[in-house]
Amino acid sequence: MNAGAQRFSIRFDDWYRGLSSLLLLPPSRSYVEVDDQSVEARMGWAFRARFPRTAVISATEAHVRPLSRGVHGFAGRWLVNGSGRGIVTIELGPGQRGYVLGCAVRLRSLMVSVDDPTTLASTLATPPRS
């Protein structure tokens, strides 16, 4: 972890925690890390993205409860979650690059479940220190 970075653990439902660990996607390797220059999102080997904080247009708590768990996406919109609760939607502009199963994907919007959605949304809404 970078000095001065904040790390937000991806939220996992109890039942999915065990299943994801069997799939080698342990909660310990699933997080969103924010520092003054960049944002990194990771879910083990299945998903990773790193983009500049200046690319974040908005970050809001989403009041949706997706039924699915894992990494899902289409047309630049990706859901990375271990729970249906604590979802934060991060809108990006311009579009960025992420990697799913090692393959490059377009990333315009990232929905991610975290243990502390209010603080993550607030952190990303605050301009970084120069």
C-alpha positions as CSV (number, residue, x, y, z in Angstrom):
1,M,0.0,0.0,0.0
2,N,1.3,3.5,-0.9
3,A,2.1,5.8,2.0
4,G,-0.9,8.1,2.6
5,A,-3.2,5.8,0.7
6,Q,-6.6,4.7,2.1
7,R,-7.7,1.2,1.5
8,F,-11.4,0.2,1.4
9,S,-12.1,-3.5,1.7
10,I,-14.5,-5.0,-0.8
11,R,-17.6,-6.2,1.2
12,F,-18.3,-9.9,1.1
13,D,-21.5,-11.7,2.2
14,D,-20.7,-14.6,4.6
15,W,-21.8,-17.2,2.1
16,Y,-19.8,-15.7,-0.8
17,R,-16.7,-15.2,1.4
18,G,-16.2,-19.0,1.5
19,L,-17.0,-19.6,-2.2
20,S,-14.8,-16.8,-3.4
21,S,-11.9,-18.2,-1.3
22,L,-12.3,-21.5,-3.0
23,L,-12.1,-19.7,-6.3
24,L,-8.8,-18.1,-5.1
25,L,-10.5,-14.7,-4.8
26,P,-9.9,-14.1,-1.1
27,P,-11.3,-11.0,0.5
28,S,-7.8,-10.1,1.6
29,R,-6.9,-9.5,-2.0
30,S,-10.0,-7.5,-2.9
31,Y,-10.0,-3.7,-2.3
32,V,-10.2,-0.2,-3.6
33,E,-7.1,1.9,-2.7
34,V,-7.1,5.7,-3.1
35,D,-4.2,8.0,-2.9
36,D,-3.6,11.6,-4.0
37,Q,-2.9,10.6,-7.6
38,S,-4.7,7.3,-8.3
39,V,-7.4,4.8,-7.6
40,E,-6.8,1.1,-7.7
41,A,-9.6,-1.5,-7.6
42,R,-8.9,-5.2,-7.3
43,M,-10.7,-8.4,-6.8
44,G,-7.9,-11.0,-6.7
45,W,-6.9,-12.4,-10.1
46,A,-10.4,-11.7,-11.6
47,F,-10.3,-7.9,-11.9
48,R,-7.9,-5.0,-11.6
49,A,-7.9,-1.4,-12.7
50,R,-5.8,1.6,-11.9
51,F,-6.7,5.1,-13.0
52,P,-5.9,8.7,-12.1
53,R,-8.1,10.4,-9.5
54,T,-8.6,13.2,-12.0
55,A,-10.6,10.7,-14.2
56,V,-13.3,10.3,-11.4
57,I,-16.3,12.4,-12.5
58,S,-18.4,11.3,-9.6
59,A,-18.7,8.7,-6.8
60,T,-22.0,8.1,-5.2
61,E,-23.6,5.5,-3.0
62,A,-25.9,3.4,-5.1
63,H,-29.2,2.3,-3.7
64,V,-29.4,-0.9,-5.7
65,R,-29.0,-4.5,-4.4
66,P,-27.6,-6.6,-7.2
67,L,-28.3,-10.3,-6.9
68,S,-25.1,-11.4,-8.6
69,R,-21.6,-11.6,-7.0
70,G,-18.2,-11.5,-8.6
71,V,-17.1,-9.5,-11.7
72,H,-19.6,-8.6,-14.4
73,G,-19.7,-6.0,-17.1
74,F,-20.8,-4.9,-20.5
75,A,-20.1,-1.8,-22.6
76,G,-17.7,-0.1,-20.1
77,R,-20.0,-0.6,-17.1
78,W,-18.5,-3.1,-14.5
79,L,-19.8,-4.5,-11.3
80,V,-17.2,-5.8,-8.9
81,N,-18.8,-7.1,-5.7
82,G,-18.9,-9.7,-3.0
83,S,-22.1,-8.4,-1.6
84,G,-25.4,-6.7,-2.7
85,R,-24.9,-4.0,-0.1
86,G,-22.5,-1.1,0.2
87,I,-22.3,-0.4,-3.5
88,V,-20.5,2.8,-4.7
89,T,-20.8,3.8,-8.3
90,I,-17.7,5.5,-9.7
91,E,-18.2,7.4,-13.0
92,L,-15.1,8.0,-15.1
93,G,-14.2,10.4,-17.9
94,P,-12.5,9.8,-20.1
95,G,-13.0,6.0,-20.1
96,Q,-10.2,4.1,-18.6
97,R,-8.8,0.6,-18.9
98,G,-9.4,-2.4,-16.6
99,Y,-8.5,-6.0,-16.8
100,V,-10.8,-8.9,-16.3
101,L,-9.2,-12.3,-16.2
102,G,-6.1,-10.6,-17.6
103,C,-7.9,-9.2,-20.7
104,A,-8.1,-5.5,-21.2
105,V,-11.6,-4.0,-21.0
106,R,-13.1,-0.5,-21.3
107,L,-14.1,1.1,-18.0
108,R,-16.5,4.0,-17.9
109,S,-18.4,3.1,-14.8
110,L,-17.4,0.9,-11.8
111,M,-19.8,-0.3,-9.3
112,V,-18.1,-1.8,-6.3
113,S,-19.3,-3.2,-2.9
114,V,-17.2,-1.9,0.0
115,D,-17.4,-2.1,3.8
116,D,-17.5,1.7,4.1
117,P,-19.3,3.1,1.1
118,T,-20.0,6.6,2.6
119,T,-16.3,7.2,3.3
120,L,-15.2,5.9,-0.2
121,A,-17.7,8.1,-2.0
122,S,-16.7,11.1,0.1
123,T,-13.0,10.5,-0.4
124,L,-13.4,10.3,-4.2
125,A,-15.7,13.4,-4.2
126,T,-13.0,15.5,-2.4
127,P,-10.3,16.9,-4.7
128,P,-6.9,15.3,-4.1
129,R,-4.1,17.3,-2.5
130,S,-1.7,18.7,-5.0
